[in-house]
Amino acid sequence: MIACVISIISTAAFIVLWFWVVHRELRARTDTVNSARSQLDACRKQHLQARDGPEEQDAKSILSRSLDIYRQSVMLYNQTLLKPWNRIPGFLMGFRQIKEGENI
């Protein structure tokens, strides 16, 4: 009887710890994607303001780099989500894949 209780408690603790670690990792990736998205929005505004001006080339190159950073952060988030040990807890906690070009 005591062995059964100990095994139930240790299994429950393992599952809670597993979900906590996955949530922390996916939350960090989500924050990175959101930060890259806000940086991309700011660069777009700057590019629109610099259009047909002397700083247009600089703004365009900054926008291009910002878009690359956003795409990389989305790719890393999706890779993290699709790892076998992250997939089930991530799905149950509401994390979903970000499609290419979604919310760009």
NUFIPA-181021 format. One record per atom (N, C-alpha, C): residue in one letter; atom name; y, z negated, x negated; residue number from 1. Coordinates in pm, whole numbers. Example, Ala and Ser with C-alpha at 12.3 -4.5 7.8 and 13.67 -1.06 7.14 Angstrom:
2
+------+------+--------+--------+--------+-----+
| code | site |     yy |     zz |     xx | pos |
+------+------+--------+--------+--------+-----+
|    A |    N |   -569 |   -780 |  -1319 |   1 |
|    A |   CA |   -450 |   -780 |  -1230 |   1 |
|    A |    C |   -330 |   -780 |  -1320 |   1 |
|    S |    N |   -225 |   -708 |  -1285 |   2 |
|    S |   CA |   -106 |   -714 |  -1367 |   2 |
|    S |    C |      3 |   -787 |  -1290 |   2 |
+------+------+--------+--------+--------+-----+
REM end
This chain:
104
+------+------+--------+--------+--------+-----+
| code | site |     yy |     zz |     xx | pos |
+------+------+--------+--------+--------+-----+
|    M |    N |   -119 |      0 |    -82 |   1 |
|    M |   CA |      0 |      0 |      0 |   1 |
|    M |    C |    127 |      0 |    -87 |   1 |
|    I |    N |    128 |    -85 |   -190 |   2 |
|    I |   CA |    246 |    -91 |   -277 |   2 |
|    I |    C |    261 |     40 |   -354 |   2 |
|    A |    N |    151 |     98 |   -396 |   3 |
|    A |   CA |    157 |    225 |   -468 |   3 |
|    A |    C |    215 |    334 |   -379 |   3 |
|    C |    N |    183 |    332 |   -253 |   4 |
|    C |   CA |    236 |    432 |   -158 |   4 |
|    C |    C |    387 |    415 |   -141 |   4 |
|    V |    N |    434 |    293 |   -128 |   5 |
|    V |   CA |    577 |    266 |   -115 |   5 |
|    V |    C |    651 |    308 |   -241 |   5 |
|    I |    N |    596 |    277 |   -357 |   6 |
|    I |   CA |    660 |    314 |   -483 |   6 |
|    I |    C |    666 |    466 |   -497 |   6 |
|    S |    N |    560 |    535 |   -457 |   7 |
|    S |   CA |    562 |    682 |   -467 |   7 |
|    S |    C |    662 |    742 |   -369 |   7 |
|    I |    N |    675 |    686 |   -251 |   8 |
|    I |   CA |    774 |    736 |   -154 |   8 |
|    I |    C |    915 |    713 |   -206 |   8 |
|    I |    N |    941 |    596 |   -260 |   9 |
|    I |   CA |   1075 |    565 |   -313 |   9 |
|    I |    C |   1108 |    654 |   -433 |   9 |
|    S |    N |   1014 |    672 |   -523 |  10 |
|    S |   CA |   1042 |    755 |   -641 |  10 |
|    S |    C |   1059 |    903 |   -602 |  10 |
|    T |    N |    982 |    950 |   -505 |  11 |
|    T |   CA |    998 |   1089 |   -459 |  11 |
|    T |    C |   1133 |   1108 |   -392 |  11 |
|    A |    N |   1172 |   1012 |   -309 |  12 |
|    A |   CA |   1303 |   1020 |   -242 |  12 |
|    A |    C |   1416 |   1016 |   -345 |  12 |
|    A |    N |   1403 |    929 |   -445 |  13 |
|    A |   CA |   1506 |    922 |   -549 |  13 |
|    A |    C |   1514 |   1053 |   -627 |  13 |
|    F |    N |   1400 |   1112 |   -656 |  14 |
|    F |   CA |   1399 |   1240 |   -727 |  14 |
|    F |    C |   1469 |   1348 |   -645 |  14 |
|    I |    N |   1441 |   1354 |   -515 |  15 |
|    I |   CA |   1502 |   1457 |   -430 |  15 |
|    I |    C |   1653 |   1436 |   -419 |  15 |
|    V |    N |   1695 |   1311 |   -402 |  16 |
|    V |   CA |   1839 |   1282 |   -395 |  16 |
|    V |    C |   1907 |   1321 |   -526 |  16 |
|    L |    N |   1848 |   1285 |   -637 |  17 |
|    L |   CA |   1906 |   1320 |   -767 |  17 |
|    L |    C |   1910 |   1472 |   -787 |  17 |
|    W |    N |   1804 |   1539 |   -748 |  18 |
|    W |   CA |   1798 |   1685 |   -758 |  18 |
|    W |    C |   1911 |   1749 |   -679 |  18 |
|    F |    N |   1929 |   1709 |   -552 |  19 |
|    F |   CA |   2035 |   1765 |   -469 |  19 |
|    F |    C |   2173 |   1732 |   -524 |  19 |
|    W |    N |   2189 |   1611 |   -577 |  20 |
|    W |   CA |   2318 |   1571 |   -632 |  20 |
|    W |    C |   2356 |   1657 |   -752 |  20 |
|    V |    N |   2260 |   1680 |   -842 |  21 |
|    V |   CA |   2286 |   1762 |   -961 |  21 |
|    V |    C |   2318 |   1906 |   -922 |  21 |
|    V |    N |   2242 |   1961 |   -828 |  22 |
|    V |   CA |   2267 |   2098 |   -784 |  22 |
|    V |    C |   2404 |   2109 |   -718 |  22 |
|    H |    N |   2440 |   2011 |   -634 |  23 |
|    H |   CA |   2571 |   2013 |   -568 |  23 |
|    H |    C |   2684 |   2007 |   -670 |  23 |
|    R |    N |   2669 |   1922 |   -770 |  24 |
|    R |   CA |   2771 |   1911 |   -874 |  24 |
|    R |    C |   2788 |   2042 |   -950 |  24 |
|    E |    N |   2676 |   2105 |   -985 |  25 |
|    E |   CA |   2681 |   2231 |  -1060 |  25 |
|    E |    C |   2741 |   2344 |   -976 |  25 |
|    L |    N |   2698 |   2356 |   -852 |  26 |
|    L |   CA |   2749 |   2463 |   -767 |  26 |
|    L |    C |   2895 |   2438 |   -728 |  26 |
|    R |    N |   2933 |   2313 |   -710 |  27 |
|    R |   CA |   3072 |   2281 |   -678 |  27 |
|    R |    C |   3163 |   2320 |   -795 |  27 |
|    A |    N |   3118 |   2295 |   -917 |  28 |
|    A |   CA |   3197 |   2333 |  -1034 |  28 |
|    A |    C |   3214 |   2485 |  -1041 |  28 |
|    R |    N |   3106 |   2558 |  -1012 |  29 |
|    R |   CA |   3115 |   2705 |  -1012 |  29 |
|    R |    C |   3207 |   2754 |   -900 |  29 |
|    T |    N |   3200 |   2689 |   -784 |  30 |
|    T |   CA |   3287 |   2727 |   -672 |  30 |
|    T |    C |   3433 |   2702 |   -708 |  30 |
|    D |    N |   3461 |   2590 |   -773 |  31 |
|    D |   CA |   3598 |   2561 |   -815 |  31 |
|    D |    C |   3648 |   2665 |   -914 |  31 |
|    T |    N |   3560 |   2710 |  -1003 |  32 |
|    T |   CA |   3597 |   2814 |  -1099 |  32 |
|    T |    C |   3631 |   2944 |  -1028 |  32 |
|    V |    N |   3549 |   2981 |   -929 |  33 |
|    V |   CA |   3575 |   3103 |   -852 |  33 |
|    V |    C |   3708 |   3091 |   -777 |  33 |
|    N |    N |   3733 |   2977 |   -715 |  34 |
|    N |   CA |   3858 |   2958 |   -641 |  34 |
|    N |    C |   3979 |   2962 |   -734 |  34 |
|    S |    N |   3965 |   2904 |   -852 |  35 |
|    S |   CA |   4074 |   2908 |   -949 |  35 |
|    S |    C |   4101 |   3051 |   -996 |  35 |
|    A |    N |   3994 |   3125 |  -1023 |  36 |
|    A |   CA |   4010 |   3265 |  -1066 |  36 |
|    A |    C |   4071 |   3348 |   -953 |  36 |
|    R |    N |   4033 |   3318 |   -829 |  37 |
|    R |   CA |   4089 |   3391 |   -714 |  37 |
|    R |    C |   4239 |   3365 |   -701 |  37 |
|    S |    N |   4282 |   3240 |   -718 |  38 |
|    S |   CA |   4425 |   3210 |   -707 |  38 |
|    S |    C |   4502 |   3272 |   -823 |  38 |
|    Q |    N |   4441 |   3275 |   -942 |  39 |
|    Q |   CA |   4505 |   3341 |  -1055 |  39 |
|    Q |    C |   4518 |   3491 |  -1029 |  39 |
|    L |    N |   4416 |   3550 |   -970 |  40 |
|    L |   CA |   4420 |   3692 |   -938 |  40 |
|    L |    C |   4530 |   3721 |   -835 |  40 |
|    D |    N |   4543 |   3635 |   -735 |  41 |
|    D |   CA |   4650 |   3654 |   -636 |  41 |
|    D |    C |   4788 |   3648 |   -700 |  41 |
|    A |    N |   4807 |   3553 |   -791 |  42 |
|    A |   CA |   4936 |   3540 |   -859 |  42 |
|    A |    C |   4963 |   3663 |   -946 |  42 |
|    C |    N |   4860 |   3714 |  -1012 |  43 |
|    C |   CA |   4879 |   3834 |  -1096 |  43 |
|    C |    C |   4909 |   3956 |  -1011 |  43 |
|    R |    N |   4850 |   3963 |   -893 |  44 |
|    R |   CA |   4881 |   4075 |   -803 |  44 |
|    R |    C |   5027 |   4073 |   -760 |  44 |
|    K |    N |   5075 |   3954 |   -726 |  45 |
|    K |   CA |   5216 |   3941 |   -686 |  45 |
|    K |    C |   5308 |   3981 |   -802 |  45 |
|    Q |    N |   5273 |   3936 |   -921 |  46 |
|    Q |   CA |   5353 |   3969 |  -1039 |  46 |
|    Q |    C |   5350 |   4120 |  -1064 |  46 |
|    H |    N |   5234 |   4182 |  -1045 |  47 |
|    H |   CA |   5223 |   4326 |  -1066 |  47 |
|    H |    C |   5306 |   4402 |   -963 |  47 |
|    L |    N |   5304 |   4357 |   -839 |  48 |
|    L |   CA |   5384 |   4424 |   -736 |  48 |
|    L |    C |   5534 |   4411 |   -764 |  48 |
|    Q |    N |   5576 |   4297 |   -816 |  49 |
|    Q |   CA |   5717 |   4278 |   -849 |  49 |
|    Q |    C |   5758 |   4362 |   -969 |  49 |
|    A |    N |   5667 |   4383 |  -1063 |  50 |
|    A |   CA |   5699 |   4457 |  -1185 |  50 |
|    A |    C |   5678 |   4607 |  -1169 |  50 |
|    R |    N |   5632 |   4650 |  -1054 |  51 |
|    R |   CA |   5604 |   4792 |  -1031 |  51 |
|    R |    C |   5730 |   4875 |  -1052 |  51 |
|    D |    N |   5713 |   4988 |  -1117 |  52 |
|    D |   CA |   5822 |   5081 |  -1149 |  52 |
|    D |    C |   5929 |   5016 |  -1237 |  52 |
|    G |    N |   5892 |   4916 |  -1312 |  53 |
|    G |   CA |   5986 |   4849 |  -1401 |  53 |
|    G |    C |   5937 |   4857 |  -1545 |  53 |
|    P |    N |   6012 |   4799 |  -1634 |  54 |
|    P |   CA |   5974 |   4804 |  -1776 |  54 |
|    P |    C |   5849 |   4721 |  -1810 |  54 |
|    E |    N |   5818 |   4620 |  -1730 |  55 |
|    E |   CA |   5701 |   4536 |  -1758 |  55 |
|    E |    C |   5578 |   4577 |  -1680 |  55 |
|    E |    N |   5578 |   4697 |  -1624 |  56 |
|    E |   CA |   5464 |   4737 |  -1539 |  56 |
|    E |    C |   5333 |   4743 |  -1617 |  56 |
|    Q |    N |   5335 |   4796 |  -1738 |  57 |
|    Q |   CA |   5212 |   4807 |  -1819 |  57 |
|    Q |    C |   5156 |   4670 |  -1853 |  57 |
|    D |    N |   5246 |   4577 |  -1889 |  58 |
|    D |   CA |   5200 |   4441 |  -1920 |  58 |
|    D |    C |   5138 |   4375 |  -1798 |  58 |
|    A |    N |   5204 |   4389 |  -1684 |  59 |
|    A |   CA |   5153 |   4329 |  -1561 |  59 |
|    A |    C |   5020 |   4393 |  -1520 |  59 |
|    K |    N |   5008 |   4522 |  -1544 |  60 |
|    K |   CA |   4883 |   4590 |  -1510 |  60 |
|    K |    C |   4768 |   4543 |  -1597 |  60 |
|    S |    N |   4794 |   4524 |  -1725 |  61 |
|    S |   CA |   4687 |   4476 |  -1814 |  61 |
|    S |    C |   4649 |   4331 |  -1782 |  61 |
|    I |    N |   4746 |   4249 |  -1746 |  62 |
|    I |   CA |   4718 |   4111 |  -1707 |  62 |
|    I |    C |   4637 |   4109 |  -1578 |  62 |
|    L |    N |   4672 |   4195 |  -1484 |  63 |
|    L |   CA |   4597 |   4204 |  -1359 |  63 |
|    L |    C |   4454 |   4248 |  -1384 |  63 |
|    S |    N |   4436 |   4343 |  -1474 |  64 |
|    S |   CA |   4301 |   4389 |  -1507 |  64 |
|    S |    C |   4217 |   4277 |  -1568 |  64 |
|    R |    N |   4275 |   4201 |  -1659 |  65 |
|    R |   CA |   4203 |   4089 |  -1719 |  65 |
|    R |    C |   4170 |   3981 |  -1616 |  65 |
|    S |    N |   4264 |   3957 |  -1527 |  66 |
|    S |   CA |   4243 |   3857 |  -1424 |  66 |
|    S |    C |   4131 |   3899 |  -1329 |  66 |
|    L |    N |   4125 |   4027 |  -1298 |  67 |
|    L |   CA |   4018 |   4079 |  -1213 |  67 |
|    L |    C |   3882 |   4066 |  -1282 |  67 |
|    D |    N |   3879 |   4091 |  -1412 |  68 |
|    D |   CA |   3754 |   4075 |  -1488 |  68 |
|    D |    C |   3709 |   3928 |  -1488 |  68 |
|    I |    N |   3803 |   3837 |  -1505 |  69 |
|    I |   CA |   3770 |   3695 |  -1504 |  69 |
|    I |    C |   3715 |   3656 |  -1368 |  69 |
|    Y |    N |   3777 |   3705 |  -1260 |  70 |
|    Y |   CA |   3729 |   3674 |  -1125 |  70 |
|    Y |    C |   3586 |   3727 |  -1106 |  70 |
|    R |    N |   3563 |   3850 |  -1145 |  71 |
|    R |   CA |   3429 |   3908 |  -1129 |  71 |
|    R |    C |   3324 |   3831 |  -1209 |  71 |
|    Q |    N |   3360 |   3791 |  -1330 |  72 |
|    Q |   CA |   3267 |   3713 |  -1411 |  72 |
|    Q |    C |   3237 |   3577 |  -1348 |  72 |
|    S |    N |   3339 |   3513 |  -1293 |  73 |
|    S |   CA |   3316 |   3383 |  -1230 |  73 |
|    S |    C |   3228 |   3396 |  -1106 |  73 |
|    V |    N |   3246 |   3503 |  -1030 |  74 |
|    V |   CA |   3159 |   3528 |   -914 |  74 |
|    V |    C |   3016 |   3554 |   -960 |  74 |
|    M |    N |   3001 |   3632 |  -1065 |  75 |
|    M |   CA |   2867 |   3662 |  -1117 |  75 |
|    M |    C |   2798 |   3535 |  -1165 |  75 |
|    L |    N |   2870 |   3448 |  -1237 |  76 |
|    L |   CA |   2811 |   3323 |  -1285 |  76 |
|    L |    C |   2775 |   3230 |  -1169 |  76 |
|    Y |    N |   2860 |   3227 |  -1066 |  77 |
|    Y |   CA |   2829 |   3146 |   -948 |  77 |
|    Y |    C |   2700 |   3195 |   -882 |  77 |
|    N |    N |   2691 |   3326 |   -861 |  78 |
|    N |   CA |   2572 |   3382 |   -796 |  78 |
|    N |    C |   2447 |   3360 |   -881 |  78 |
|    Q |    N |   2458 |   3374 |  -1013 |  79 |
|    Q |   CA |   2343 |   3349 |  -1100 |  79 |
|    Q |    C |   2299 |   3204 |  -1091 |  79 |
|    T |    N |   2395 |   3113 |  -1088 |  80 |
|    T |   CA |   2362 |   2971 |  -1077 |  80 |
|    T |    C |   2296 |   2941 |   -943 |  80 |
|    L |    N |   2347 |   3001 |   -837 |  81 |
|    L |   CA |   2291 |   2978 |   -704 |  81 |
|    L |    C |   2149 |   3032 |   -692 |  81 |
|    L |    N |   2121 |   3143 |   -759 |  82 |
|    L |   CA |   1990 |   3206 |   -744 |  82 |
|    L |    C |   1884 |   3153 |   -841 |  82 |
|    K |    N |   1921 |   3058 |   -926 |  83 |
|    K |   CA |   1818 |   2996 |  -1010 |  83 |
|    K |    C |   1717 |   2927 |   -917 |  83 |
|    P |    N |   1589 |   2935 |   -950 |  84 |
|    P |   CA |   1487 |   2880 |   -859 |  84 |
|    P |    C |   1508 |   2733 |   -821 |  84 |
|    W |    N |   1550 |   2649 |   -915 |  85 |
|    W |   CA |   1567 |   2507 |   -884 |  85 |
|    W |    C |   1698 |   2478 |   -810 |  85 |
|    N |    N |   1787 |   2577 |   -799 |  86 |
|    N |   CA |   1913 |   2560 |   -726 |  86 |
|    N |    C |   1911 |   2624 |   -588 |  86 |
|    R |    N |   1821 |   2717 |   -567 |  87 |
|    R |   CA |   1823 |   2799 |   -446 |  87 |
|    R |    C |   1803 |   2717 |   -318 |  87 |
|    I |    N |   1699 |   2638 |   -311 |  88 |
|    I |   CA |   1668 |   2564 |   -188 |  88 |
|    I |    C |   1774 |   2457 |   -159 |  88 |
|    P |    N |   1807 |   2370 |   -255 |  89 |
|    P |   CA |   1912 |   2271 |   -224 |  89 |
|    P |    C |   2047 |   2337 |   -194 |  89 |
|    G |    N |   2079 |   2442 |   -268 |  90 |
|    G |   CA |   2205 |   2511 |   -245 |  90 |
|    G |    C |   2213 |   2569 |   -105 |  90 |
|    F |    N |   2104 |   2630 |    -60 |  91 |
|    F |   CA |   2101 |   2686 |     75 |  91 |
|    F |    C |   2114 |   2576 |    180 |  91 |
|    L |    N |   2042 |   2467 |    161 |  92 |
|    L |   CA |   2046 |   2358 |    258 |  92 |
|    L |    C |   2182 |   2288 |    261 |  92 |
|    M |    N |   2256 |   2292 |    150 |  93 |
|    M |   CA |   2388 |   2231 |    147 |  93 |
|    M |    C |   2499 |   2328 |    184 |  93 |
|    G |    N |   2464 |   2451 |    219 |  94 |
|    G |   CA |   2562 |   2546 |    270 |  94 |
|    G |    C |   2622 |   2641 |    169 |  94 |
|    F |    N |   2574 |   2643 |     48 |  95 |
|    F |   CA |   2625 |   2737 |    -52 |  95 |
|    F |    C |   2561 |   2873 |    -27 |  95 |
|    R |    N |   2642 |   2978 |    -27 |  96 |
|    R |   CA |   2593 |   3113 |     -6 |  96 |
|    R |    C |   2643 |   3202 |   -118 |  96 |
|    Q |    N |   2575 |   3315 |   -135 |  97 |
|    Q |   CA |   2617 |   3412 |   -236 |  97 |
|    Q |    C |   2753 |   3470 |   -199 |  97 |
|    I |    N |   2830 |   3501 |   -301 |  98 |
|    I |   CA |   2957 |   3571 |   -283 |  98 |
|    I |    C |   2930 |   3717 |   -311 |  98 |
|    K |    N |   2955 |   3801 |   -215 |  99 |
|    K |   CA |   2929 |   3944 |   -231 |  99 |
|    K |    C |   3034 |   4005 |   -322 |  99 |
|    E |    N |   2995 |   4108 |   -393 | 100 |
|    E |   CA |   3087 |   4181 |   -483 | 100 |
|    E |    C |   3201 |   4238 |   -400 | 100 |
|    G |    N |   3323 |   4204 |   -438 | 101 |
|    G |   CA |   3440 |   4255 |   -368 | 101 |
|    G |    C |   3481 |   4173 |   -249 | 101 |
|    E |    N |   3410 |   4064 |   -217 | 102 |
|    E |   CA |   3445 |   3981 |   -104 | 102 |
|    E |    C |   3567 |   3896 |   -139 | 102 |
|    N |    N |   3665 |   3899 |    -52 | 103 |
|    N |   CA |   3787 |   3820 |    -68 | 103 |
|    N |    C |   3863 |   3852 |   -198 | 103 |
|    I |    N |   3857 |   3977 |   -238 | 104 |
|    I |   CA |   3936 |   4015 |   -357 | 104 |
|    I |    C |   4073 |   4060 |   -311 | 104 |
+------+------+--------+--------+--------+-----+
REM end
